[in-house]
């Protein structure tokens, strides 16, 4: 019995320590307007918490691994991590609903993350002007209503998803000022 109690307390204490360490990493993100979020720096279950702290962000790029970065500052800094969490290519099959609370967000890049579905409240990103969803696994016809409800959207990248060009052409006619990138064009 004492062993079980000691084991339980050890697990509980370890969990609290992880939360404090995790919190210190997340504090680096708070108040930033331009954020590059590297998924491999966080355990998958902590990603919703990270999004919840980005209320000041105007530009957010989410990448699976820091190898994709060239000239961005990392948050949190790699030196603050202690140990890194890497298990293959991190992905976000489904975007956490917490991302829809980022009311100041104007630019969002979610490239190559394996996203299959956008949150129902995606249109809450009312200030979003530029959205890059290239190389995901979205069925754009199923997500089109959510995308159309983004009132300030000026440009969107959809290349590398399942796209029905007739749906996209119809959307383009409805909103001619929208810059849509959904197919490869080769000029000779």
ROSE-4610 file (N, C-alpha, C; in Angstrom, 1 decimal, always signed):
// ROSE-4610
residu = [X/X/X/X/X/X/X/X/X/X/X/X/X/X/X/X/X/X/X/X/X/X/X/X/X/X/X/X/X/X/X/X/X/X/X/X/X/X/X/X/X/X/X/X/X/X/X/X/X/X/X/X/X/X/X/X/X/X/X/X/X/X/X/X/X/X/X/X/X/X/X/X/X/X/X/X/X/X/X/X/X/X/X/X/X/X/X/X/X/X/X/X/X/X/X/X/X/X/X/X/X/X/X/X/X/X/X/X/X/X/X/X/X/X/X/X/X/X/X/X/X/X/X/X/X/X/X/X/X/X/X/X/X/X/X/X/X/X/X/X/X/X/X/X/X/X/X/X/X/X/X/X/X/X/X/X/X/X/X/X/X/X/X/X/X/X/X/X/X/X/X/X/X/X/X/X/X/X/X/X/X/X/X/X/X/X/X/X/X/X/X/X/X/X/X/X/X/X/X/X/X/X/X/X/X/X/X/X/X/X/X/X/X/X/X/X/X/X/X/X/X/X/X/X/X/X/X/X/X/X/X/X/X/X/X/X/X/X/X/X/X/X/X/X/X/X/X/X/X/X/X/X/X/X/X/X/X/X/X/X/X/X/X/X/X/X/X/X/X/X/X/X/X/X/X/X/X/X/X/X/X/X/X/X/X/X/X/X/X/X/X/X/X/X/X/X/X/X/X/X/X/X/X/X/X/X/X/X/X/X/X/X/X/X/X/X/X/X/X/X/X/X/X/X/X/X/X/X/X/X/X/X/X/X/X/X/X/X/X/X/X/X/X/X/X/X/X/X/X/X/X/X/X/X/X/X/X/X/X/X/X/X/X/X/X/X/X/X/X/X/X/X/X/X/X/X/X/X/X/X/X/X/X/X/X/X/X/X/X/X/X/X/X/X/X/X/X/X/X/X/X/X/X/X/X/X/X/X/X/X/X/X/X/X/X/X/X/X/X/X/X/X/X/X/X/X/X/X/X/X/X/X/X/X/X/X/X/X/X/X/X/X/X/X/X/X/X/X/X/X/X/X/X/X/X/X/X/X/X/X/X/X/X/X/X/X/X/X/X/X/X/X/X/X/X/X/X/X/X/X/X/X/X/X/X/X/X/X/X/X/X/X/X/X/X/X/X/X/X/X/X/X/X/X/X/X/X/X/X/X/X/X/X/X/X/X/X/X/X/X/X/X/X/X/X/X/X/X/X/X/X/X/X/X/X/X/X/X/X/X/X/X/X/X/X/X/X/X/X/X/X/X/X/X/X/X/X/X/X/X/X/X/X/X]
num = [1/1/1/2/2/2/3/3/3/4/4/4/5/5/5/6/6/6/7/7/7/8/8/8/9/9/9/10/10/10/11/11/11/12/12/12/13/13/13/14/14/14/15/15/15/16/16/16/17/17/17/18/18/18/19/19/19/20/20/20/21/21/21/22/22/22/23/23/23/24/24/24/25/25/25/26/26/26/27/27/27/28/28/28/29/29/29/30/30/30/31/31/31/32/32/32/33/33/33/34/34/34/35/35/35/36/36/36/37/37/37/38/38/38/39/39/39/40/40/40/41/41/41/42/42/42/43/43/43/44/44/44/45/45/45/46/46/46/47/47/47/48/48/48/49/49/49/50/50/50/51/51/51/52/52/52/53/53/53/54/54/54/55/55/55/56/56/56/57/57/57/58/58/58/59/59/59/60/60/60/61/61/61/62/62/62/63/63/63/64/64/64/65/65/65/66/66/66/67/67/67/68/68/68/69/69/69/70/70/70/71/71/71/72/72/72/73/73/73/74/74/74/75/75/75/76/76/76/77/77/77/78/78/78/79/79/79/80/80/80/81/81/81/82/82/82/83/83/83/84/84/84/85/85/85/86/86/86/87/87/87/88/88/88/89/89/89/90/90/90/91/91/91/92/92/92/93/93/93/94/94/94/95/95/95/96/96/96/97/97/97/98/98/98/99/99/99/100/100/100/101/101/101/102/102/102/103/103/103/104/104/104/105/105/105/106/106/106/107/107/107/108/108/108/109/109/109/110/110/110/111/111/111/112/112/112/113/113/113/114/114/114/115/115/115/116/116/116/117/117/117/118/118/118/119/119/119/120/120/120/121/121/121/122/122/122/123/123/123/124/124/124/125/125/125/126/126/126/127/127/127/128/128/128/129/129/129/130/130/130/131/131/131/132/132/132/133/133/133/134/134/134/135/135/135/136/136/136/137/137/137/138/138/138/139/139/139/140/140/140/141/141/141/142/142/142/143/143/143/144/144/144/145/145/145/146/146/146/147/147/147/148/148/148/149/149/149/150/150/150/151/151/151/152/152/152/153/153/153/154/154/154/155/155/155/156/156/156/157/157/157/158/158/158/159/159/159/160/160/160/161/161/161/162/162/162/163/163/163/164/164/164/165/165/165/166/166/166/167/167/167/168/168/168/169/169/169/170/170/170/171/171/171/172/172/172/173/173/173/174/174/174/175/175/175/176/176/176/177/177/177/178/178/178/179/179/179/180/180/180/181/181/181/182/182/182/183/183/183/184/184/184/185/185/185/186/186/186/187/187/187/188/188/188]
x = [+0.8/+0.0/+0.9/+1.9/+2.8/+3.5/+3.8/+4.5/+3.5/+2.3/+1.3/+1.1/+1.1/+1.0/+2.2/+3.4/+4.6/+4.7/+4.3/+4.3/+3.3/+2.1/+1.1/+1.7/+2.2/+2.8/+3.9/+4.8/+5.9/+5.3/+4.3/+3.7/+3.1/+2.4/+1.7/+2.7/+3.8/+4.8/+5.5/+5.8/+6.5/+5.6/+4.3/+3.4/+3.4/+3.4/+3.4/+4.7/+5.8/+7.1/+7.1/+6.5/+6.5/+5.6/+4.5/+3.6/+4.4/+5.2/+5.9/+7.0/+7.7/+8.7/+8.0/+6.9/+6.2/+5.7/+5.2/+4.7/+5.9/+7.1/+8.2/+8.5/+8.4/+8.6/+7.5/+6.3/+5.2/+5.2/+5.8/+5.9/+6.6/+7.6/+8.4/+7.5/+6.3/+5.4/+4.5/+4.2/+3.2/+3.7/+2.7/+3.0/+3.7/+4.0/+4.7/+3.7/+4.0/+3.1/+3.5/+4.7/+5.2/+5.7/+5.1/+5.4/+5.6/+6.7/+6.9/+6.9/+5.9/+5.7/+6.2/+7.2/+7.8/+7.2/+6.4/+5.7/+6.6/+7.7/+8.6/+9.2/+9.0/+9.4/+8.5/+7.3/+6.2/+5.6/+5.3/+4.5/+3.1/+2.6/+1.4/+0.2/+0.1/-1.0/-0.9/+0.2/+0.4/+0.1/-0.1/-0.3/-1.5/-2.7/-3.8/-3.4/-2.6/-2.2/-1.4/-0.5/+0.3/-0.5/-1.5/-2.4/-3.1/-3.5/-4.2/-3.4/-2.1/-1.2/-0.8/-1.3/-0.8/-1.8/-2.5/-3.5/-3.0/-1.7/-1.2/-0.7/-0.6/+0.0/-0.8/-0.1/-0.7/-0.3/+0.9/+1.4/+1.8/+1.3/+1.7/+2.0/+3.2/+3.6/+3.8/+3.1/+3.3/+4.0/+5.2/+6.0/+6.2/+6.4/+6.6/+7.9/+9.0/+10.3/+11.1/+12.1/+12.9/+13.8/+13.9/+14.7/+14.1/+12.8/+12.1/+12.4/+13.0/+13.2/+14.5/+14.5/+15.8/+16.1/+15.2/+15.6/+14.6/+13.9/+13.0/+13.6/+13.2/+13.6/+12.7/+13.2/+12.5/+11.9/+10.7/+10.0/+9.4/+9.8/+10.9/+12.2/+13.2/+14.6/+15.0/+15.7/+16.1/+16.9/+17.7/+18.4/+17.5/+16.3/+15.4/+14.7/+14.8/+14.0/+14.6/+15.9/+16.4/+16.5/+15.4/+15.3/+14.3/+14.6/+13.6/+12.7/+11.5/+10.5/+10.4/+10.9/+10.8/+10.4/+9.3/+8.9/+8.5/+9.4/+9.1/+8.6/+7.8/+7.2/+6.0/+6.0/+4.8/+3.8/+2.5/+1.5/+0.3/-0.6/-1.9/-3.0/-3.4/-4.5/-5.7/-6.0/-7.1/-6.6/-6.8/-6.4/-7.1/-6.4/-7.1/-8.1/-9.2/-10.2/-9.6/-8.6/-8.0/-7.4/-7.1/-6.5/-7.6/-8.8/-9.9/-10.1/-9.3/-9.4/-8.4/-7.6/-6.6/-7.2/-7.9/-8.7/-7.8/-6.5/-5.7/-4.9/-5.0/-4.3/-4.6/-3.6/-3.8/-3.2/-2.1/-1.4/-1.3/-1.7/-1.6/-1.0/+0.1/+0.7/+0.7/+0.0/-0.1/+0.3/+1.5/+2.0/+2.5/+2.0/+2.6/+2.4/+1.3/+1.1/+0.2/-0.4/-1.3/-2.7/-3.0/-4.4/-5.5/-6.4/-7.5/-8.8/-8.9/-10.2/-9.8/-10.6/-10.5/-11.5/-11.2/-12.2/-13.5/-14.6/-15.9/-16.0/-15.3/-15.3/-14.2/-13.7/-12.5/-12.8/-14.0/-14.4/-14.3/-14.0/-13.7/-12.4/-11.6/-10.4/-10.7/-11.5/-12.1/-11.1/-9.9/-8.9/-8.0/-8.2/-7.2/-7.3/-6.1/-6.0/-5.3/-4.4/-3.6/-3.6/-3.9/-4.0/-3.2/-2.3/-1.5/-1.8/-2.5/-2.9/-2.3/-1.2/-0.7/-0.1/-0.2/+0.4/-0.2/-1.5/-2.2/-3.1/-4.0/-4.9/-6.3/-6.6/-7.9/-8.7/-10.0/-11.0/-11.6/-11.1/-11.5/-13.0/-13.6/-15.1/-15.8/-15.3/-15.9/-15.6/-14.5/-14.0/-14.4/-15.0/-15.2/-16.1/-17.2/-18.0/-17.3/-16.4/-15.6/-14.7/-14.1/-13.2/-13.9/-15.0/-15.8/-16.3/-16.4/-16.8/-15.7/-14.5/-13.4/-13.5/-14.0/-14.4/-13.3/-12.1/-11.0/-10.0/-10.3/-9.4/-9.1/-7.8/-7.4/-6.6/-5.9/-5.1/-5.1/-5.2/-5.2/-4.4/-3.6/-2.9/-3.5/-3.9/-4.6/-3.9/-2.8/-2.1/-1.7/-1.9/-1.5/-2.6/-3.8/-4.9/-5.9/-7.0/-8.0/-8.9/-8.7/-9.4/-10.3/-11.5/-12.5/-12.4/-11.8/-11.5/-12.8/-13.9/-15.2/-15.6/-15.5/-15.8/-15.0/-13.7/-12.7/-13.1/-13.3/-13.7/-15.0/-15.9/-17.2/-16.8/-16.0/-15.6/-14.9/-14.0/-13.3/-14.3/-15.3/-16.3/-17.1/-17.4/-18.1/-17.2/-15.9/-15.0/-13.8/-13.9/-12.9/-11.6/-11.7/-10.5/-9.6/-10.1/-9.4/-8.4/-7.1/-6.0/-6.0/-6.4/-6.4/-5.3/-4.5/-3.4/-3.8/-4.2/-4.6/-4.1/-3.4/-2.9/-1.5/-0.8/+0.5/+0.3/+1.0/+0.9/+2.4/+2.6/+3.9/+3.9/+4.7/+4.8/+6.0/+5.8/+6.9/+7.3]
y = [-1.2/+0.0/+1.3/+1.2/+2.4/+2.6/+1.5/+1.6/+2.3/+1.9/+2.5/+4.0/+4.3/+5.7/+6.5/+6.0/+6.6/+6.8/+5.7/+5.7/+6.8/+6.9/+7.9/+9.3/+9.5/+10.9/+11.2/+10.3/+10.5/+10.9/+10.2/+10.5/+11.9/+12.2/+13.5/+14.6/+14.5/+15.5/+15.7/+14.6/+14.7/+15.4/+15.2/+15.9/+17.4/+17.7/+19.2/+19.8/+19.1/+19.7/+19.9/+18.9/+19.1/+20.3/+20.4/+21.6/+22.9/+23.0/+24.2/+24.5/+23.4/+23.5/+23.9/+23.2/+23.5/+24.9/+25.4/+26.8/+27.8/+27.5/+28.4/+28.5/+27.4/+27.4/+28.2/+28.0/+28.7/+30.2/+30.7/+32.1/+32.9/+32.2/+32.8/+33.2/+32.6/+32.9/+34.0/+34.3/+35.3/+36.7/+37.4/+38.8/+39.0/+37.9/+38.0/+38.2/+39.1/+39.3/+38.4/+38.1/+37.2/+35.9/+34.8/+33.5/+32.4/+31.7/+30.5/+29.3/+28.5/+27.4/+26.1/+25.5/+24.3/+23.1/+22.3/+21.2/+20.2/+20.0/+19.0/+19.4/+20.7/+21.2/+20.9/+20.4/+20.2/+18.8/+18.2/+17.0/+17.3/+16.4/+16.6/+17.1/+16.6/+17.0/+18.5/+19.1/+20.4/+21.5/+21.1/+22.0/+22.9/+22.4/+23.3/+24.4/+24.1/+25.0/+26.1/+25.8/+26.7/+27.7/+27.2/+28.1/+29.1/+28.6/+29.5/+30.7/+30.6/+31.7/+32.7/+32.5/+33.3/+34.5/+35.0/+36.0/+37.3/+37.6/+38.8/+38.6/+37.3/+37.0/+37.6/+38.2/+38.7/+37.8/+37.2/+36.3/+35.0/+33.9/+32.6/+31.6/+31.0/+29.9/+28.7/+27.6/+26.3/+25.4/+24.9/+23.9/+22.7/+21.6/+20.3/+20.2/+20.8/+20.6/+21.8/+22.2/+23.4/+23.3/+22.1/+22.0/+22.8/+23.1/+23.8/+25.3/+25.7/+27.2/+27.6/+28.9/+29.4/+30.7/+31.6/+32.9/+33.4/+32.5/+32.8/+32.6/+33.3/+33.1/+32.0/+31.1/+30.0/+30.4/+30.0/+30.2/+28.8/+28.2/+28.7/+28.5/+29.1/+28.9/+27.5/+26.9/+25.5/+25.3/+26.2/+26.1/+26.0/+26.5/+26.4/+25.1/+24.2/+23.0/+21.9/+21.9/+20.8/+19.6/+18.9/+17.7/+18.0/+17.4/+17.7/+16.5/+16.8/+15.8/+15.6/+14.5/+14.3/+12.8/+12.6/+11.3/+11.2/+11.3/+11.3/+12.7/+12.7/+14.0/+14.4/+15.4/+15.8/+16.3/+16.1/+16.6/+17.0/+17.7/+18.1/+17.7/+16.4/+15.9/+16.8/+17.2/+18.1/+19.3/+20.5/+21.7/+21.9/+22.1/+22.3/+23.6/+23.5/+24.6/+25.9/+25.7/+26.9/+27.9/+27.4/+28.3/+29.4/+29.0/+30.0/+31.1/+31.2/+32.3/+33.4/+33.2/+34.2/+35.3/+36.2/+37.2/+38.2/+38.4/+39.4/+38.9/+37.6/+36.9/+37.4/+37.8/+38.3/+37.4/+36.7/+35.7/+34.4/+33.3/+32.0/+31.1/+30.4/+29.4/+28.1/+27.1/+25.7/+24.8/+24.8/+24.1/+22.7/+21.7/+20.3/+19.7/+19.9/+19.4/+18.1/+17.7/+16.6/+16.9/+18.2/+18.6/+18.0/+17.4/+16.8/+17.5/+18.4/+19.1/+20.4/+21.4/+22.7/+22.7/+23.5/+23.6/+24.2/+23.8/+24.4/+25.9/+26.5/+27.9/+28.6/+28.1/+28.7/+30.1/+30.4/+31.8/+32.8/+32.3/+33.3/+34.0/+33.6/+34.3/+35.5/+36.4/+37.4/+38.4/+38.5/+39.4/+38.8/+37.5/+36.8/+37.3/+37.7/+38.2/+37.2/+36.5/+35.5/+34.2/+33.1/+31.8/+30.8/+30.1/+29.1/+27.7/+26.9/+25.6/+24.5/+24.9/+24.0/+22.8/+21.7/+20.4/+19.8/+19.9/+19.2/+18.1/+17.6/+16.5/+16.9/+18.2/+18.8/+18.4/+18.1/+18.0/+19.4/+20.2/+21.7/+21.9/+21.0/+21.2/+21.1/+20.3/+20.1/+21.3/+22.0/+23.1/+24.5/+24.5/+25.8/+26.7/+26.2/+27.1/+27.8/+27.1/+27.7/+28.8/+28.5/+29.5/+30.7/+30.5/+31.6/+32.6/+32.1/+33.0/+33.8/+33.8/+34.6/+36.0/+37.0/+38.2/+39.0/+39.0/+39.8/+39.1/+37.8/+37.0/+37.6/+37.8/+38.3/+37.3/+36.4/+35.4/+34.1/+33.0/+31.6/+30.7/+29.8/+28.8/+27.4/+26.7/+25.5/+24.3/+24.6/+23.7/+22.4/+21.2/+20.0/+19.5/+20.0/+19.4/+18.8/+18.2/+17.7/+18.9/+19.3/+20.5/+20.2/+20.6/+20.6/+22.0/+22.0/+23.3/+24.0/+23.3/+24.0/+24.8/+24.2/+24.9/+26.1/+26.0/+27.1/+28.2/+27.8/+28.8/+29.6/+28.9/+29.5/+30.5/+30.1/+31.0/+32.2/+32.0/+33.1/+34.1/+33.6/+34.5/+35.3/+34.6/+35.3/+36.4/+36.1/+37.1/+37.3/+38.1/+38.3/+38.9/+39.6/+40.2/+39.1/+38.0/+36.9/+36.3/+36.2/+35.6/+34.1/+33.2/+31.8/+31.0/+30.3/+29.5/+28.0/+27.3/+25.9/+24.9/+25.4/+24.5/+25.0/+24.0/+24.3/+24.9/+26.0/+26.5/+26.6/+26.1/+26.1/+27.0/+28.0/+28.9/+28.6/+28.4/+28.1/+29.3]
z = [+0.0/+0.0/+0.0/+0.8/+0.9/-0.5/-1.1/-2.4/-3.4/-3.4/-4.3/-4.1/-2.8/-2.4/-2.9/-2.6/-3.0/-4.5/-5.2/-6.7/-7.2/-6.6/-7.0/-6.8/-5.6/-5.3/-6.3/-6.6/-7.5/-8.9/-9.4/-10.7/-10.6/-9.6/-9.4/-9.4/-8.6/-8.5/-9.8/-10.5/-11.8/-12.8/-12.7/-13.6/-13.3/-12.1/-11.7/-12.2/-12.0/-12.5/-14.0/-14.7/-16.2/-16.6/-15.9/-16.2/-16.0/-14.9/-14.6/-15.7/-16.1/-17.1/-18.4/-18.7/-19.9/-20.0/-18.8/-18.7/-19.0/-18.5/-18.8/-20.3/-21.0/-22.4/-23.1/-22.7/-23.3/-23.1/-21.9/-21.6/-22.7/-23.3/-24.4/-25.6/-25.7/-26.8/-26.5/-25.3/-24.9/-25.3/-25.8/-26.2/-27.6/-28.2/-29.5/-30.6/-31.6/-32.7/-33.9/-34.1/-35.1/-34.5/-34.7/-34.0/-35.1/-34.9/-35.6/-34.6/-34.7/-33.7/-34.4/-33.7/-34.2/-33.4/-34.1/-33.4/-32.7/-33.3/-32.6/-31.3/-30.9/-29.7/-28.5/-28.8/-27.8/-27.9/-26.8/-26.8/-27.4/-28.2/-29.0/-28.1/-26.9/-26.0/-25.5/-25.7/-25.2/-26.3/-27.5/-28.6/-28.4/-27.9/-27.7/-26.6/-25.6/-24.6/-25.3/-26.2/-26.9/-27.6/-28.4/-29.2/-28.3/-27.1/-26.2/-25.7/-25.7/-25.3/-26.3/-27.5/-28.7/-29.0/-28.0/-28.2/-28.9/-28.8/-29.4/-30.8/-31.2/-32.5/-33.7/-34.6/-35.8/-37.0/-36.8/-37.8/-37.2/-37.7/-37.1/-38.2/-38.0/-38.9/-38.1/-38.4/-37.7/-38.6/-38.2/-38.9/-38.1/-38.8/-38.0/-37.4/-38.0/-37.5/-37.8/-37.0/-37.2/-38.4/-39.0/-40.2/-41.4/-41.3/-42.3/-42.2/-41.1/-40.9/-41.5/-42.0/-42.4/-41.7/-41.6/-41.1/-40.0/-39.3/-38.3/-36.9/-35.9/-34.5/-34.0/-33.3/-32.7/-31.3/-31.1/-29.8/-29.4/-28.3/-27.4/-28.0/-27.5/-27.9/-27.6/-28.5/-28.3/-27.0/-26.6/-25.4/-24.1/-24.2/-23.1/-23.0/-24.0/-24.0/-23.0/-22.8/-22.0/-22.8/-22.9/-23.8/-24.9/-26.0/-27.1/-27.3/-27.8/-28.1/-29.6/-30.1/-31.5/-31.7/-32.4/-32.8/-34.2/-35.1/-36.5/-36.9/-37.9/-38.4/-37.6/-36.7/-36.0/-37.0/-36.7/-37.6/-36.7/-37.4/-36.7/-37.6/-37.6/-38.4/-38.2/-37.0/-36.7/-36.0/-36.4/-35.7/-34.4/-33.3/-32.1/-32.2/-31.5/-31.6/-31.0/-30.1/-29.5/-30.5/-31.7/-32.7/-33.1/-32.9/-33.4/-32.4/-31.3/-30.3/-30.7/-31.7/-32.0/-32.9/-32.2/-32.9/-33.7/-33.3/-33.9/-35.1/-35.3/-36.4/-37.7/-38.5/-39.9/-40.9/-40.5/-41.4/-40.7/-41.4/-40.8/-41.9/-41.5/-42.4/-41.7/-42.3/-41.8/-42.9/-43.3/-44.5/-44.2/-44.9/-44.8/-43.4/-42.8/-41.4/-41.4/-42.5/-42.6/-42.1/-42.1/-41.6/-42.4/-41.8/-42.5/-42.4/-41.3/-41.0/-40.3/-40.6/-39.9/-38.8/-37.7/-36.7/-37.2/-36.6/-37.0/-36.8/-35.8/-35.6/-36.3/-37.3/-38.0/-38.5/-38.7/-39.2/-38.0/-36.8/-35.7/-35.9/-36.9/-37.2/-38.1/-37.6/-38.3/-39.0/-38.5/-39.1/-40.0/-40.3/-41.1/-42.6/-43.1/-44.5/-45.4/-44.8/-45.7/-45.0/-45.7/-45.2/-46.1/-45.6/-46.4/-45.9/-46.6/-46.2/-47.1/-47.9/-48.9/-48.3/-49.1/-48.7/-47.4/-47.3/-46.2/-46.8/-46.1/-46.5/-46.4/-46.7/-46.6/-47.9/-47.7/-48.7/-48.8/-49.7/-49.7/-49.9/-50.7/-50.9/-49.6/-48.6/-47.3/-46.4/-46.7/-45.8/-46.4/-47.6/-48.3/-47.5/-46.9/-46.1/-45.0/-44.3/-43.3/-43.8/-45.0/-45.6/-46.1/-46.7/-47.2/-46.1/-44.9/-43.8/-43.2/-43.7/-43.3/-44.0/-43.3/-43.9/-44.6/-44.0/-44.5/-45.4/-45.7/-46.4/-47.8/-48.1/-49.4/-50.2/-49.6/-50.3/-49.6/-50.3/-49.7/-50.6/-50.0/-50.7/-50.4/-51.4/-51.2/-52.0/-52.7/-53.5/-52.6/-53.2/-52.5/-51.6/-51.7/-51.0/-52.1/-51.6/-52.6/-52.9/-54.2/-54.6/-55.8/-55.7/-56.9/-57.6/-58.7/-59.4/-59.7/-59.9/-60.2/-59.0/-57.8/-56.5/-56.4/-56.7/-56.5/-57.5/-58.7/-59.8/-59.4/-58.8/-58.4/-57.3/-56.3/-55.2/-55.8/-56.7/-57.4/-58.0/-58.6/-59.2/-58.1/-57.0/-55.9/-55.2/-55.2/-54.5/-55.4/-56.5/-57.5/-56.9/-55.8/-55.2/-54.4/-54.2/-53.5/-54.4/-53.9/-54.6/-54.2/-55.1/-54.8/-55.5/-54.8/-55.3/-55.0/-56.1/-55.8/-56.9/-57.9/-58.9/-59.3/-59.9/-60.5/-61.9/-62.2/-63.5/-64.0/-65.2/-65.8/-67.0/-67.0/-68.1/-69.0/-70.2/-71.2/-72.0]
